[in-house]
């Protein structure tokens, strides 16, 4: 037996005698499809999922995030960027999958938003996307056309000149393609015209008493679908008494 053969034989014998715990498992290859959506973390051959509530959290904006907002909206917003919070959530899509979501909101409603979206997740309520408006260059129209649910965006009230409640981080739009803004002949986004009539309820539509409606209304939020002069079915906002925001 050559010297190399003796070395290999000793290595095999040593591996058999040592406790298995000292030998790290070789992780299995993770399919690319599994990496495209959030799911259980892979440690070796075991899968570990964090407790449900821990996947929903509120974070202070980083300096990098604030600089991105300043570049997009300027340095004199209607609410200080330091008063905003990033809420990380997980949501179910229309195919049963799970995706990460991100909402920028005012600190006064951040914990509430986290709880609302945790409740929607637990109820299995479908939300196609939840991405910050920065990914759409701050263009609300592009976000709506992409059926993106969103919150903070510095912009005027639709059809008006004053700041929208989104500019203060106290308004959220849900599944805009299924829940359009309707005033007279105006439908926004235009692609949502097929959802103006609310009699035939389809997944993702908000109707009184459903899981989404209840999650917001039960916490004192106002639904744009209840307004008389127009209907903003995608829109929820939180009223405040005494000023800010």
N, C-alpha and C positions, 0 to 999 in steps of 0.2 A: 504494500500500500504506500503510495507516494505521500510526501509531507502534506500536500494540499488536501488529499483524501482524508488523512488523519484529522486535519483541522475541521473539515466539514462534518465528520462523524462526531467529533467532540461537541461541535455547536448544536447538532441535532439532539444529543444526549442532554446537554445543559438546558435546552429549551423544554425538554420533557420533564426535567426535575424541578425547574423554577416555578413558583406560583404563577398562575395565569394572569393575576392582576398586575404583575410587573411588566407584562408585554402589552403595549398599546394596541388597541384594535385599529385595523386599517379601515377608514371610513369608506363606505360604498359610494360610488359615483352618484351625484345628485343630478337627475335629469334636468336639462335646461328649462323645460316647461314648469318644473317645480319652483324654479328661481324667479319666475315671472310674476308670481303673486306671493304675498306673505303667507307663511304657514308655520308648521312646527319647525323649530330649529333642529338641525341634524348633528348629533354628537355620536361619532362612531356609527353604530347600527341602531342606536336608540333615537327616538323622537321625543322632544320635550316641548310642551307648550306652556307659556306663562299663564297664570290664572287670568281669567277673562278680564276682570276689572283693571289689572295692571297694564293691559294693552291700551288703555284709554287714559291719557294723562295731559296735564296742563304744564306748559313750559314758558319761561320768560324768553322773549326774543333775543337772539344773539346780536352782537354788533354787526355781523355780516348781514343778517336778515334786515336789520334796521337800515343799513346803508342801501340795500336793494330797494326798500320801500321809498327811501329818500330820492333815489335815482328815478323811480317810477312816478311818484306823486309830489315830489318837492319836499322842502324842509319846513314848511309851515302848514301841516295838515290840520283838519278840524279837531282832531284829538291827538295828543302826543303819542308818538310811536311807542314810547316807554310804557304807556298805559295798555298796550295791546298784549295779548298772549297767544301762543300757538297751542291749539288743542289737537293732539294726535288721537285719531280714532281708527277703528276697523269697521268696515261695512260689508254687507253682503251685496253682491251684484245680481243682475237679472238671470244669471246662469248658475247660481248657487255657490259661486266662488267667494273668497274673501279677499279684500284689498285694503291697503292702508289709505287713510284719508287725513287731510290737514286743513284745519280751519283757523283763520286769524280773527280773533274777536276781542272785545273790550274785557279788561280784567274783571269787571263787575259781573259779567255773565259767563265767564270761562268755565267755572265749575259746573254750572247749570248745563252748558252746552255739552260738556263731557258726559254728564249723566243722561241727557236726552239721547245722544247718539249711542251710548251703551244700551239704553232701552230699545232703540230702533234695531240694534244688532241682535239683541235677545229675542225680539219679536220677529226677526227674519225679514224686516222691511227692506225692499230692494232700493239701492241707490247706485246709479251707474258710475259716477265719479265724484270725488270730493277733493278738489285741488285748489290751491290758493290762486287768486287772480293774477299774481305775478307770472304764472305760467302762460297767461293769455295776454301779456303786456298790459294788464289792467283794463282790457276791453271786455266789458260785461256782455256785449252782444256775442262775441266769439265764445265766451264761456257758456252762455245760454244755449247756443246752437250745438254745443258739444254735450249738452245735457249734464253739465257740471253743477253740482251743488256747491255753493260758496257762501262766504260771509263778507269780510272786510273788502271794501273797494271805494276809493275816493271818487265820487261822481255825483252829478246833480240828480234830483228826483226825476224819475222818468216823466217826460213831458213838462218838466218845470225847470226852475233855476236854482232853488235852494238845495242844500246838501241832502242827499239820501241818508237814511238811517244806517245804510251800509258803511257810510263814510265815518261813522262813529264806532263801528264794530258791534252794533246791537241789532243786526238783522241778518237773516239767513234765507237763502233761496234753495228750494229742494226740487230736484228733477225738473228743470225748466221746460224740457220738451213735452212732458206730460202735464205740466201745470203752468199754462201760459199767463202772461199779463194781457188783459182784454179791456179795452176802452173804446166803445163805438166800433168802428171798423178796424181799429188797430189791434194787431195780435203780435206779441213778442215772446219768444222768437217766431218769425214767420213760419218756420217749419212745424210749429205746434198747432197750426190751424185745425188739424183733425181732432184736437183735444179740447176745443172750445165748448162743445156740447158735453156735459158732465153726466149724462144719464147712464151710459154704458161704462162701468168702472173697470179700468184695466190696471195691471200691476204698475206701481209707481205713481199713480194718481192720488192726490190728496182729497179726501172727502170727509165731511163732518163725522166725528166719532171713530175714525180709523186710528191705527197705532201712531202714525205720525202726527195727526191733528191733536190727539190726546196728549202726546208727550210734550208738545209745546204749550197748548192751551192750559193744561193742568198746572203749569208753572207760571202762568200769568202772561204768556206771550199773546200777541194779537195776530190773527190770520188775515191776510189780504183777500182771501176768498169770502170774507164776511162784509167787505166794504160795499157800499151802494153805488157810488159814482163810477166805480170801475171794479174790476176783479183782478186781483194779483194772486192767483192760486198757488204760486210757488213760494210766496213771501210770508215770513214770520218776523215780527219785530218785538222787542221788549220795551215797554214804556217805562219812563222814569219820572218820578216826581221830585222836584227840588233841584232841577238843574242838570248836573252832569250825569252821563254824557249827553 
